[in-house]
Amino acid sequence: MTFSDTQEQGASGDIPPRLSHRQITTVMSGLVLGMFLGALDQTVVSSALRTIADDLHGLTAQAWVTTAYLITATLATPLYGKLSDIHGRRPVYLAAIALFTVGSLLCGCATSIYELAAFRAVQGLGGGGLMSLAMTIVADITSPRERGRYQGYFMAVFGGASIVGPLVGGAFADRAELLGIAGWRWIFLINVPLAAAAAVTITRVLRFPHRRVRHRLDYAGALALAVGIVPLLTVAEQGRTWGWGSPLALSMYAIGAAGLAVFLVVERRSGDAALLPPRLFRIRTFRLGVGLHFVVGIGMFGAMTTLPLYLQLVRGMSPIAAGLATLPTVAANLAVTLLTGRMIARTGRFKVHLVAGVGSFTAAMLVFATLRADSPLWHPALGMALMGAGLGASMQTLTTLAQSEVPRTDMGAATASVNFFRSNGGTVGTAAFLSILFTTAAGSIADRLAEARHDPAYRHLLAQPDNAHALTGVLRADGGVDLEDSAFLRALDPSAALPFLEGYVASMRLVFLTGAAVSLVAFVIAAWRVPDLTLSDE
């Protein structure tokens, strides 16, 4: 039987395709390149975000750069599942790459932090399909037991991007200019040749005969979902500025709740065309899988956004040094991901890996919650190793859990739903954690400054010309501080900077304690509610 014949049989959904390892890896070569494109962009941006925000004078608004991407990626993810059912996986995948490339070009031309956030939203429209469609295709062509092995390759690619991304991002951010263009702009412009390579590869290897599915797109559901999610995520980001109980915040809560209520009604009436088919939520393992993806996503994205700020703001590392400092996360993630995938393929059991992974991630949050401004480097490195191991063991097993009892005919919608809930969790985590950080940091710093000023030696230190110049525009007359630009920390005498650093660390400890509490909820659910299934070979 040829590869093409095998695919023809599997296209209907009646007979699952049975491919050899070599055939599967041929398809995977195209998928991993597309996934690498999206994964690299996220890690490149995170390591250089402080430099970008300082250059565009928007440090406290930097959450929008990540949140805007995650919002549009989240909303687009369910649509990609339906569009690929109608038009085929390959053309929709190529369209996702094209949108991502256009967004990258626009990001490279941004002149303000909010403009950059808007262009990142365009990127997210494409990025929403890169991982979701790749995981859907793997689920199409593998058995449940094999799936963990091949999804482990995806996690390994994500780990590789985590190694390359911070280094590339740091290298570009450290350059004032490259070919007459600000160094950080190349973080986005580098996506263009990578996208071209991904598109060529996918065109060559992703040749699936497609059987058209005749159903309508759930435009009403997509609109209701946008009305429900966007206001809630917006207030998560802006609540610290507006006030959590302000009239504007309350109106956002009301609009979001109404939108989600309408979305539920529309989905029930849409039948097979629903973006998130209600019938899937009658499957226990699917409910648990997507729910845990949401909760773990909150902690994962929140920690991955906050940790680089600790390394750069508090420890004074350059972007490239901070990228190198995260290698314990990457190494642990890569090793545990590959080991877990092989063990699942051999035994068919995954619960023990899931529980251990979420437990390890929870322990990492607790380690981060004990950091100090002068902690030795092994301290954050220990937390990073625990975090990498936890994510390596849990992320692929959570996807396997969600897919384990879903019929093949619903695999596209199910996989899109998994990514939808993980992205939602990531959006909430990023917005909420950075909101907690910058809501409390100004007060923490002001309190420590007020205490330090009781010491005549510290007042004398602040009065020195270099320190006074560095703090121009930072210290307000009312005793508060302006945190829009953190560049002044590099110019301050280390002793003069200490109250600022201690204030930031105090707020970061609160963020990580919040992450630990959220992760502990996931650990309890995983340990007590997830069934101990044995995956099939069919």
N, C-alpha and C positions, 0 to 999 in steps of 0.2 A: 504493500500500500504506500503510495507517495504522500509527501507532505500536503500537497494540494488536495488530494482525495480525502485525507484525514480531516482537513479543515471543512470540506464540503459537508461531511457527515455531521460535524459538530456545529455547523452554522445554524441549524434549525433549533438547537437546544434539546432535541429528542435523544441524540446519541452523543455523549461527551467525547470530545476529541482525545485521542491517545497518541501522544507524541513521544519520541525518544528524547533522551537528555540532550543530545546534540541539536535536535530540532528546536527544543525549548530555548536552549542557550543562544541559538541564532536569532530568535525573536527577541530574547532578552537584551541582546547587544544594542538593538535600537531603542528599547524602552529605557534602559539605564542611562543612556545618553540624554534623553529628554528629561528624565528625573534629575540627573546631575545638574542640568541647566537650572531647574527651579531650586534645588537644594543649595547649589553654590551661591545663587543670588541672595538667599536668606542669610547665609553665614558670612558672606562678604559684607553685606550691609551692616549686620550687627556689630562687627568688629570696628567699623569706621563711623558708626552713627554719632559718636560724640564729636568727632572732627567735623562731620557734615553739619551737625546742629550748631556748633560754634561758628562755623563759617557763614551759615545762614541766619545766625542770631535767633535761634529758637530751641535752646536746650530743653526747657520744660515742656515744649510742644512736640518733642521728638517721638512720643508715642504714636502720633498720627502717621508717621512714616511707616511704622509696622502695622498699626491698626487698619489703615486704609487698604493696604494690600490684603490683609486677612479678611476684611469685610467683603470685598468683591470676590476674592477667591472662594469664600464660604458660600456666597450667594450663587456663584457660577457652577460650583461643583455638582449639585444635583442636575442642572441643565445638561452638563456634559454627558452624564449617563444616558439621558433620553436622546440627545442629539446623536450619540454614537450608535444607539439602537436603530435610529431612523436612517442615518446616512453612512454608517460604517465607522469602525474605530480609526482607520488611518486618516481620512480627510478631516475628521474632527480633531484628531491629535495635531495635525499640521496647522489647522486653524488656531489652536491654542498656542502653538509655538509662534505663529505670526503675531498674534495679539501681544504676547509677552515681549516680543522683539520691539514692536512699536512703542510699548510702554517704557522699555529700557532706553530707547533713543530720547524719548521725552524727558525721562528722569535725568539724563545727562545734560539737559539744557535748563533745568530748574533754577530759578533765581530767588526763591524763598522756601521756607520749610513747609508752608501750606501748599505751594505749587508742587513741590516734590511729593507731598502726600497725595495730591490729586493724580499725578502721573503714576505713582505707585499703585493707585487704584486701577489704572488701566493695565498695569503689569499683572495685577491680581486676577483680572478677567481671563488672562491666558494661563496664569499659574494654577488656577483652580482645576484645570484639566490635566496638567502634567503628571501628577502623582496618581490621581483618581483613575484615569484611563489606563495607566500602566498596571496598576494593581487589579483592575477589572480584567484585563487581557490575560494576566497570569492566572487569575481564578478561572477564566474560561478554559484554559488548556492544561490544567493540572488537577490532580485529586486533592482532597482535603489534607491528607498526610504529607503529600509532596509540597503542598503550598507553602508551608513554613520554611522549607529549604530554599525555595526560590524567592520568597519574600525577604528572607534573610540576606540575599544578594542585594536587594534594594536598600535594606538597612545598612549594608556594608558600603554601598555607594554613597548613601547619606553621610556615613561616617567619614568616607574619603573626602567628600565635599566639606565636611567640618574641619578636616585638616588643612585642605588647600584654601578654603574660603577666608578664614581669619588671617592667614599669611598674605594672601593676595590683597585682601582688603586693607590690612595694615601697611603693606608695601605701597599701595596707591595713596592711602591717606597720609603717609609720611612724606610724600612728594608734594612740594608746593605746586609744581607744574610739570606736565609731561606733554611734549609736542605742542606747547602753547595753551594747553587746557589744564584746569585745576585737577590735581591728582585724584581726588575722590570721585570726580565725574567718570573716570575710566572704570570705576566699579560697575557702572551701568553699561557703559559703551562696550565693555569686553563681552557682554552677552550677545552682541550682534554676530561675530564670527562663530561663537559657540552654537548659537541658534541655527545658523546656516549648516553647520556640520551635523547637528541633530536632525534637521529636516531632510538632508540628503540620505543619512543612514536609515531613518524611518521609512522613507519612500522606497528604499531598496529591500528592506527586510520585513516590513510589516505588510504582507500581501495576504490579507484574509478575504476569501470570497464572502460577500455580504448578502444576507437575506433580509430584505427591507421589512421593518416592522411598521405597520400602518396604524399609527395612533397620533393624536394631536399633542402638541406641547402644552404644558400646564402654565400658560402665561398668567392666569389669574392667581394661581398658587405662588408663582415667582414674585409677583407684585405684592401679594399679601405678606410673603415672607420678608421681603425687603422692608415693608412698612413696620413689620414686627421687630426685626433685628436691628436695623440701623439706628432708630432712636435710643434703644436700650444700650447699645455699644457706645453711642455718642455721649450719653449721660455718664457712662462708666469712665470715659476719658475727661469730660468737662465738669463733672460733679464737684470737683475740688474748687473750681473757679466760680461756678454758679452758686454752689451751696446745694447739698444733697436734698434739702427739703424746700428749695426755692420754687417759685411758681413755674419757671421754665423747666426745671428738673421733673417736677410733678407732671407737667404736660407731656414730657417725653415718656415717662412711665406709662401714662394712660394710652398714648398713641401706640407704644410698643405692645402693651397688653391687648389692645383692640386688634392690632394687626395679627398677632399670634392666634387670637381667637378666630378671626376670619380665616386664617390659613388652615386651621384644623377643620373648619366647616367645608372649605373648598376641597381639601384633600379627601375627605370622606365622600364627596360627590364626584370626584374626578376618576375614580376607579383605577384602571390600568394606566391612565395618563398622569397620575399623581406624581409629583416630584419625589415625595417620600411616602410610598404606598403604605397606608395604615395596616395592611395585612402583615407586613413584615414585623410590626411591633407586637403581634400575637405570638411570635417565636421568642421564647425566653432567652436563649443564648444571644440572639440579635439585640434584644433590649439591653441585656447586661453589657454586651460588647460596645455598643454606641454610647451607653451611659458612662462606662468607665473611660472610654476615649475622651469624652468631654471633660471629665474630672481630672484625669491625668494630663490632658492638654493644658488645663489652666495652670497647673504647677510647672509643667515642662517649659512652656513658652515664657511664663513669668520669670522663672529662674534663668533661662537663657538670655533674657533681656537685661536682668538686673546684675548678673555676675560680671559681664564686661565692664559695667559702670564701677563696680568695686575695684577691679584690677586697674582701670584707667584713672578714675577720679581719686580714689583713696590711695592706691599703691603707686600712682604716678607713672604707670607703664605706658609706653607708646602703643599704638594700635597693633603693630606687628609683634611686640613683646607680649601683649595681652593674648594675641592669637596663639603664640607659642606656649603660653602658660596654660592654655586649655587642652593641651595634648593628653593629659590623663583622662579627660572625658572621652576623647576620640578613641584612644587606645583601648580603654575598657569597653566602650560601646561596640567597637569593631570585633573584638575577641568574643565577647558574650553573645553578640548577634549571630555570628557564624556557628558558635558552639550550640546555641539554643536551637537554631534551625536544623542542624544535623541530628540532635537528640530527639526533636519532635518527629523528624522523618523516620528515625529508627524505632521509636516506641509508640508513636501516635498519641502520647500524653502531653498536655501542655499546661495544665492548671498549676503544677508546682513551679514552673518557670514564671508564670504570670504573677503568682503571689510573691515569689522571691524578688521579682523585678520591681513591683510596686513598693515592697518593703525596703529595698535598697534605695529607691528614690526618696522615700520618706526620711530615711536615715541621712541622706545627703542634705535635705533641707534643714534638718536639725543641726548638722555640722556647720552649714553656712550661717545659721542663726546665732552661732557662738563666735563669729569672726569679730576681730577688733582692728583698729587702724594699724596696729603694729604686729598683727599675727604673723608668725613665720610662714614661709611659702608652702611648707608641707601641709599646713592647716587647710587652706582652700583646695590644695591638690587632692587631699583625702576626700573632701566632699565631691570634687569633680569626678574622681574615680568611681565613687559610689553612684553618682548620678549617671555616668556613662553606662555602668553595668546594669543599673535599674532600667534605663530606657532600652538597652539592648535586649534585655530579657522580656520586657513587658509590651513594647509597641507591636512587634510582630505577632505575639500571642494574643493580644487584644483583637487584632484584625482577624486572626484565625478563629477566635471565639465567635465574633460577629458573623462570620461566613459559614461556620461549621454545620448549621442545620438549615441554611437557606437553599431553596431549589435553584438549580442552575439557571432557570429561566428568569429568576429575579436577581442574579448575581450582580448585574450592572447597577441596578438601583440600590442594592444592599451595599456595595463597595462605595458608591457615591455617598451614601448616607453615613458610612463610617468616616470618610474624609470630611464630610460636612460637620459632624459633631466634633471631630478633633479640631478642625479649624475654628469652630465656634468657641471651643474651650480655650484655644490659643489666643483668640481675639479678646475674650473676657480676661484671661490671665495677663496678657500684655497691658491692656488698658487699665485694669484694676491695680496691678502691682505697681506700675509706674505712677499711677494716680496716688496710691498710698505713699510711695516714696517721696514724691515732690510736694504732696500735701503736708507731710510731717517734717521734711528736711529743713525748710526755712525756719520753722519754730525750734527745732532741735539745735540748729546752728546758732540762732539768736540767743537761746538760753545759755549755750556754752560760751559764746562771746561775752555775754553780760557777766558771767562768772569769772572769765579770764581777765576782764578789765578791772577787776578788783585788785589785781596784782600790778603794782607800779612798773615792774620790769616788762610786763606784756604791753602796757600802754606805751612805754618808751619804744618797744619793738615796733608797734604799729605806726609810730610817728616817724620812723626812719624813712628817708625819701623814696627808696625803692619800693618798700611795702605800701606806703601811702599812695604812691602812683598806681600800683597794681590794684589797690582797693577802690580807686576812683570809680564812682557809679555803682559799686557793689554794696557798700554800707549806706543805708538810708537814714534820714534824720530821725525817724521814729524808732530806730534801733533794729529795724528789720534788715533783710538782705535780699538782693536781686540775684537770682540763680539762672538767669537766661543764658549766661555765657560763663563757662567754667574755666576759661583760659587763664584767668587771674591766678588760679592755684599754682600754675607752673612758674609764675614770677614771684610768688611769695616766699619769704624765708620759711623753712620747714617748721620752725617753732611758732611762727605767726599763723601758719596754715592749720595747726593742730586742732583748734576748735571747729573749723570747717570740716575737717576730715572726720572727727569724732561725731559731729552732727549727722553727716551723711551715713556713717556706719550704723548709728543708732536707728535711723530710718530703714536702712537695708535689713537690719536684724528683724524688725517688725514685718517687713515684706517676706522674709524667709520663714518666719514663724507662721505667717498666714499660709504660705505654700505647704508647710509641714502639716498644718491642720487639714487642708484640702486633700493632700496625699494620704493622710491617715484614713480619711473617709473611704477613699478608693481601696486602700489595703483591707479594711474591714469588709467591704462589699465583696472584694475578690476572694478573700479567705472563706467567707461564710455563705455566699450566694452562688458562686460560679460552680457548675457541676463538673465532676472529674470525668470528662469524656475521653474515649479513645477514638481518634480520627480514623476514617475508613480509607482504603486504597482506591476507591472507585469515584 
